[in-house]
């Protein structure tokens, strides 16, 4: 039964309280046919009916007060729950490929909740089996990170903390296909702005990456930045070096003279051709 659901007996009790005065009056009316009661008796009966009616009204008033209080309490709880949800953080752990190349894996801690996360602590949960060599290497890399070894003071909404973790090419060369059996569980504890504590569990399973390939030569924006960097270095070397750049400069007068010489050569060539034809 839902805690807000009223038990069936309560409705029967309320119904009985409403019906009992009516039944009492009907009983008196039926009994009065045999023996008409005196005036004093009617006064007593009237007082009893008034008392019963007053008791029923008082009882219903109490029920109304209790139900109003329960409704108010539920509203306060709902408001408080909505307020906590509006500031509740949610910290998760992800693995993503670097823009440099698909094979380079980044370890990322991100707050995907609605509020600021504070005192974020990351802990690797113990496994029933012994860690694989690849798992030990990843754990060793993570423990070198200060924010993993100690804690993160705060992380805003959509805030992230990243670090390079490993290269698929290097790890496969070391551990072959057994590397994809790597599976680590993490326990994440954090607090919201009001100090309410939360716990989350996240799993890194490298078997999800097995068989995934990428087409192309990586991120286009990254490739463009590399080419721009090469151009900048070339220009910088020219500016700072002692080598001179050979530049041929022409004025409009030089161009006009060159055009006249070119036209004279063409006329001379045509005249010689006409003389041969004659």
C-alpha positions as CSV (number, residue, x, y, z in Angstrom):
1,X,0.0,0.0,0.0
2,X,1.3,3.5,-0.9
3,X,2.0,5.5,2.2
4,X,-0.3,8.3,0.9
5,X,-3.2,5.8,0.2
6,X,-6.0,5.8,2.8
7,X,-6.9,2.5,4.4
8,X,-10.4,1.2,3.6
9,X,-11.5,1.0,7.2
10,X,-11.2,4.8,7.5
11,X,-13.9,5.3,4.9
12,X,-16.2,2.9,6.7
13,X,-15.7,4.7,10.0
14,X,-16.5,8.0,8.5
15,X,-19.6,6.6,6.7
16,X,-20.8,5.0,10.0
17,X,-20.5,8.3,11.8
18,X,-22.6,10.0,9.2
19,X,-25.3,7.3,9.3
20,X,-25.4,6.7,13.0
21,X,-27.4,9.9,13.9
22,X,-29.9,9.1,11.1
23,X,-30.3,5.5,12.4
24,X,-30.8,6.8,15.9
25,X,-33.6,9.1,14.8
26,X,-35.3,6.4,12.8
27,X,-35.1,4.0,15.8
28,X,-36.7,6.6,18.0
29,X,-39.5,7.3,15.5
30,X,-40.3,3.6,15.1
31,X,-40.2,3.0,18.8
32,X,-42.5,6.0,19.6
33,X,-45.4,4.3,17.8
34,X,-45.7,1.8,20.7
35,X,-45.1,4.3,23.5
36,X,-44.9,8.1,22.9
37,X,-42.1,9.5,25.0
38,X,-42.6,12.4,27.2
39,X,-41.3,15.9,26.4
40,X,-38.3,15.6,28.7
41,X,-37.3,12.4,26.8
42,X,-37.4,14.3,23.5
43,X,-35.1,16.9,25.1
44,X,-32.6,14.2,26.1
45,X,-32.8,12.6,22.6
46,X,-32.2,16.0,21.0
47,X,-29.2,16.6,23.3
48,X,-27.8,13.2,22.4
49,X,-28.2,13.8,18.7
50,X,-26.5,17.2,19.0
51,X,-23.6,15.7,20.9
52,X,-23.2,12.9,18.3
53,X,-23.3,15.5,15.5
54,X,-20.8,17.7,17.3
55,X,-18.5,14.7,17.8
56,X,-18.7,13.8,14.1
57,X,-17.9,17.3,13.1
58,X,-15.0,17.4,15.5
59,X,-13.7,14.1,14.2
60,X,-14.0,15.3,10.5
61,X,-12.2,18.6,11.4
62,X,-9.3,16.6,12.9
63,X,-9.2,14.4,9.8
64,X,-9.2,17.6,7.6
65,X,-6.4,19.1,9.7
66,X,-4.3,15.9,9.5
67,X,-4.8,15.7,5.7
68,X,-3.9,19.3,5.2
69,X,-0.7,18.8,7.3
70,X,0.2,15.7,5.3
71,X,-0.4,17.6,2.0
72,X,1.7,20.5,3.2
73,X,4.5,18.1,4.2
74,X,4.4,16.4,0.8
75,X,4.6,19.8,-0.9
76,X,7.6,20.8,1.2
77,X,9.3,17.5,0.5
78,X,8.7,17.9,-3.2
79,X,10.0,21.5,-3.2
80,X,13.1,20.4,-1.3
81,X,13.6,17.4,-3.7
82,X,13.4,19.7,-6.7
83,X,15.8,22.2,-5.1
84,X,18.3,19.4,-4.5
85,X,17.9,18.1,-8.0
86,X,18.5,21.5,-9.4
87,X,22.0,21.7,-7.8
88,X,22.8,18.0,-7.9
89,X,26.1,17.2,-9.6
90,X,26.9,14.0,-11.4
91,X,30.5,13.0,-12.0
92,X,31.4,10.4,-14.5
93,X,34.6,8.9,-16.0
94,X,35.1,8.5,-19.7
95,X,37.7,7.3,-22.2
96,X,37.9,9.3,-25.5
97,X,40.2,9.5,-28.5
98,X,42.5,12.4,-28.8
99,X,42.2,14.8,-31.8
100,X,45.8,14.0,-32.5
101,X,44.9,10.5,-33.4
102,X,42.3,7.8,-32.8
103,X,44.8,5.5,-31.1
104,X,45.7,8.0,-28.4
105,X,43.2,7.6,-25.5
106,X,42.4,10.4,-23.0
107,X,41.2,9.8,-19.5
108,X,38.4,12.3,-18.7
109,X,36.5,13.2,-15.6
110,X,33.4,15.2,-16.3
111,X,30.6,16.7,-14.3
112,X,27.4,16.1,-16.4
113,X,25.1,17.1,-13.6
114,X,23.2,20.4,-12.9
115,X,25.3,21.8,-10.1
116,X,28.9,22.4,-8.9
117,X,30.7,19.2,-7.7
118,X,33.1,19.5,-4.8
119,X,35.6,17.3,-3.0
120,X,35.7,14.7,-5.8
121,X,37.5,11.6,-4.9
122,X,38.3,8.7,-7.3
123,X,39.1,5.2,-6.1
124,X,39.7,2.0,-8.0
125,X,37.5,-0.7,-6.6
126,X,39.2,-4.0,-5.7
127,X,38.5,-7.0,-7.9
128,X,38.0,-10.6,-6.9
129,X,40.7,-11.6,-9.5
130,X,44.2,-10.3,-9.7
131,X,44.9,-7.3,-11.9
132,X,46.2,-8.0,-15.4
133,X,49.5,-6.6,-16.4
134,X,47.8,-4.1,-18.7
135,X,45.5,-3.1,-15.8
136,X,48.4,-2.6,-13.5
137,X,50.1,-0.3,-16.0
138,X,46.9,1.8,-16.4
139,X,46.5,2.0,-12.6
140,X,50.1,3.1,-12.3
141,X,49.5,5.8,-14.9
142,X,46.4,7.1,-13.1
143,X,48.1,7.1,-9.7
144,X,50.7,9.6,-11.1
145,X,47.9,12.1,-11.6
146,X,47.5,14.5,-8.6
147,X,43.7,14.9,-9.0
148,X,43.3,11.1,-9.1
149,X,45.7,10.4,-6.2
150,X,44.4,13.1,-3.9
151,X,41.1,14.8,-4.9
152,X,39.5,17.4,-7.1
153,X,38.5,20.5,-5.2
154,X,35.7,21.5,-7.5
155,X,34.3,20.8,-11.0
156,X,31.7,23.1,-12.5
157,X,28.8,22.1,-14.7
158,X,30.1,20.4,-17.9
159,X,33.6,20.9,-16.4
160,X,36.3,18.4,-17.3
161,X,39.7,17.2,-16.2
162,X,41.7,15.3,-18.8
163,X,45.0,13.5,-19.2
164,X,46.6,11.2,-21.7
165,X,46.3,7.6,-20.6
166,X,47.8,5.2,-23.2
167,X,48.2,4.5,-26.9
168,X,46.4,1.5,-28.4
169,X,49.3,0.7,-30.7
170,X,51.9,0.6,-27.8
171,X,49.6,-1.4,-25.5
172,X,48.7,-4.0,-28.2
173,X,52.4,-4.4,-29.0
174,X,53.0,-5.2,-25.3
175,X,50.0,-7.3,-24.4
176,X,48.6,-8.4,-27.7
177,X,44.8,-9.0,-27.9
178,X,44.7,-9.7,-24.2
179,X,44.8,-6.0,-23.7
180,X,41.1,-5.7,-24.6
181,X,40.3,-7.8,-21.5
182,X,41.2,-4.8,-19.4
183,X,38.3,-3.9,-17.1
184,X,38.5,-1.5,-14.2
185,X,35.8,-0.3,-11.8
186,X,35.9,3.1,-10.1
187,X,34.1,4.5,-7.1
188,X,33.4,8.3,-7.3
189,X,32.4,10.3,-4.3
190,X,31.5,14.0,-4.4
191,X,29.4,16.7,-2.8
192,X,27.1,19.4,-3.9
193,X,27.2,23.1,-2.9
194,X,25.3,22.3,0.3
195,X,27.6,19.5,1.4
196,X,25.2,16.6,0.5
197,X,27.3,13.6,-0.4
198,X,26.8,11.4,-3.4
199,X,28.5,8.2,-4.7
200,X,28.7,7.0,-8.2
201,X,30.2,3.9,-9.8
202,X,31.8,3.8,-13.3
203,X,33.5,1.1,-15.3
204,X,36.2,1.2,-18.0
205,X,35.9,-1.8,-20.3
206,X,38.3,-1.8,-23.2
207,X,36.5,-4.7,-24.9
208,X,34.1,-2.0,-26.2
209,X,36.9,-0.6,-28.3
210,X,37.8,-3.9,-30.0
211,X,37.2,-3.9,-33.8
212,X,36.6,-0.1,-33.9
213,X,38.4,1.6,-36.8
214,X,38.6,5.1,-38.2
215,X,38.8,6.5,-41.7
216,X,40.7,9.5,-42.9
217,X,43.8,11.1,-41.4
218,X,42.5,12.3,-38.1
219,X,40.8,15.6,-37.1
220,X,40.7,18.1,-40.0
221,X,41.1,21.1,-37.6
222,X,44.2,19.5,-36.1
223,X,45.7,18.8,-39.5
224,X,45.1,22.4,-40.5
225,X,46.8,23.7,-37.4
226,X,49.8,21.6,-38.1
227,X,50.1,23.0,-41.7
228,X,49.7,26.5,-40.4
229,X,52.4,25.9,-37.8
230,X,54.8,24.7,-40.6
231,X,54.1,27.8,-42.6
232,X,54.8,30.0,-39.5
233,X,58.1,28.2,-38.9
234,X,59.2,28.7,-42.5
235,X,58.4,32.4,-42.4
236,X,60.1,32.8,-39.1
237,X,63.3,31.1,-40.4
238,X,63.3,33.5,-43.3
239,X,62.9,36.6,-41.2
240,X,65.5,35.6,-38.6
241,X,68.1,34.2,-41.0
242,X,70.8,36.2,-42.8
243,X,69.8,34.9,-46.2
244,X,68.6,37.5,-48.7
245,X,65.4,37.0,-50.7
246,X,65.9,37.8,-54.4
247,X,63.1,40.1,-55.6
248,X,62.7,41.4,-59.1
249,X,60.8,44.7,-59.1
250,X,59.5,46.5,-62.3
251,X,57.9,49.9,-62.8
252,X,55.3,50.7,-65.3
253,X,57.9,52.3,-67.6
254,X,60.0,49.1,-67.5
255,X,56.9,47.1,-68.5
256,X,56.1,49.5,-71.4
257,X,59.7,49.2,-72.7
258,X,59.5,45.4,-72.5
259,X,56.3,45.3,-74.4
260,X,57.7,47.5,-77.2
261,X,60.8,45.3,-77.5
262,X,58.5,42.2,-77.7
263,X,56.4,43.8,-80.4
264,X,59.6,44.8,-82.4
265,X,60.8,41.2,-82.3
266,X,57.5,39.9,-83.6
267,X,57.5,42.4,-86.5
268,X,61.1,41.5,-87.4
269,X,60.2,37.8,-87.3
270,X,57.2,38.4,-89.6
271,X,59.1,40.5,-92.1
272,X,61.8,37.8,-92.4
273,X,59.1,35.2,-93.0
274,X,57.6,37.3,-95.8
275,X,61.0,37.7,-97.5
276,X,61.5,34.0,-97.6
277,X,58.1,33.4,-99.2
278,X,58.9,35.8,-102.0
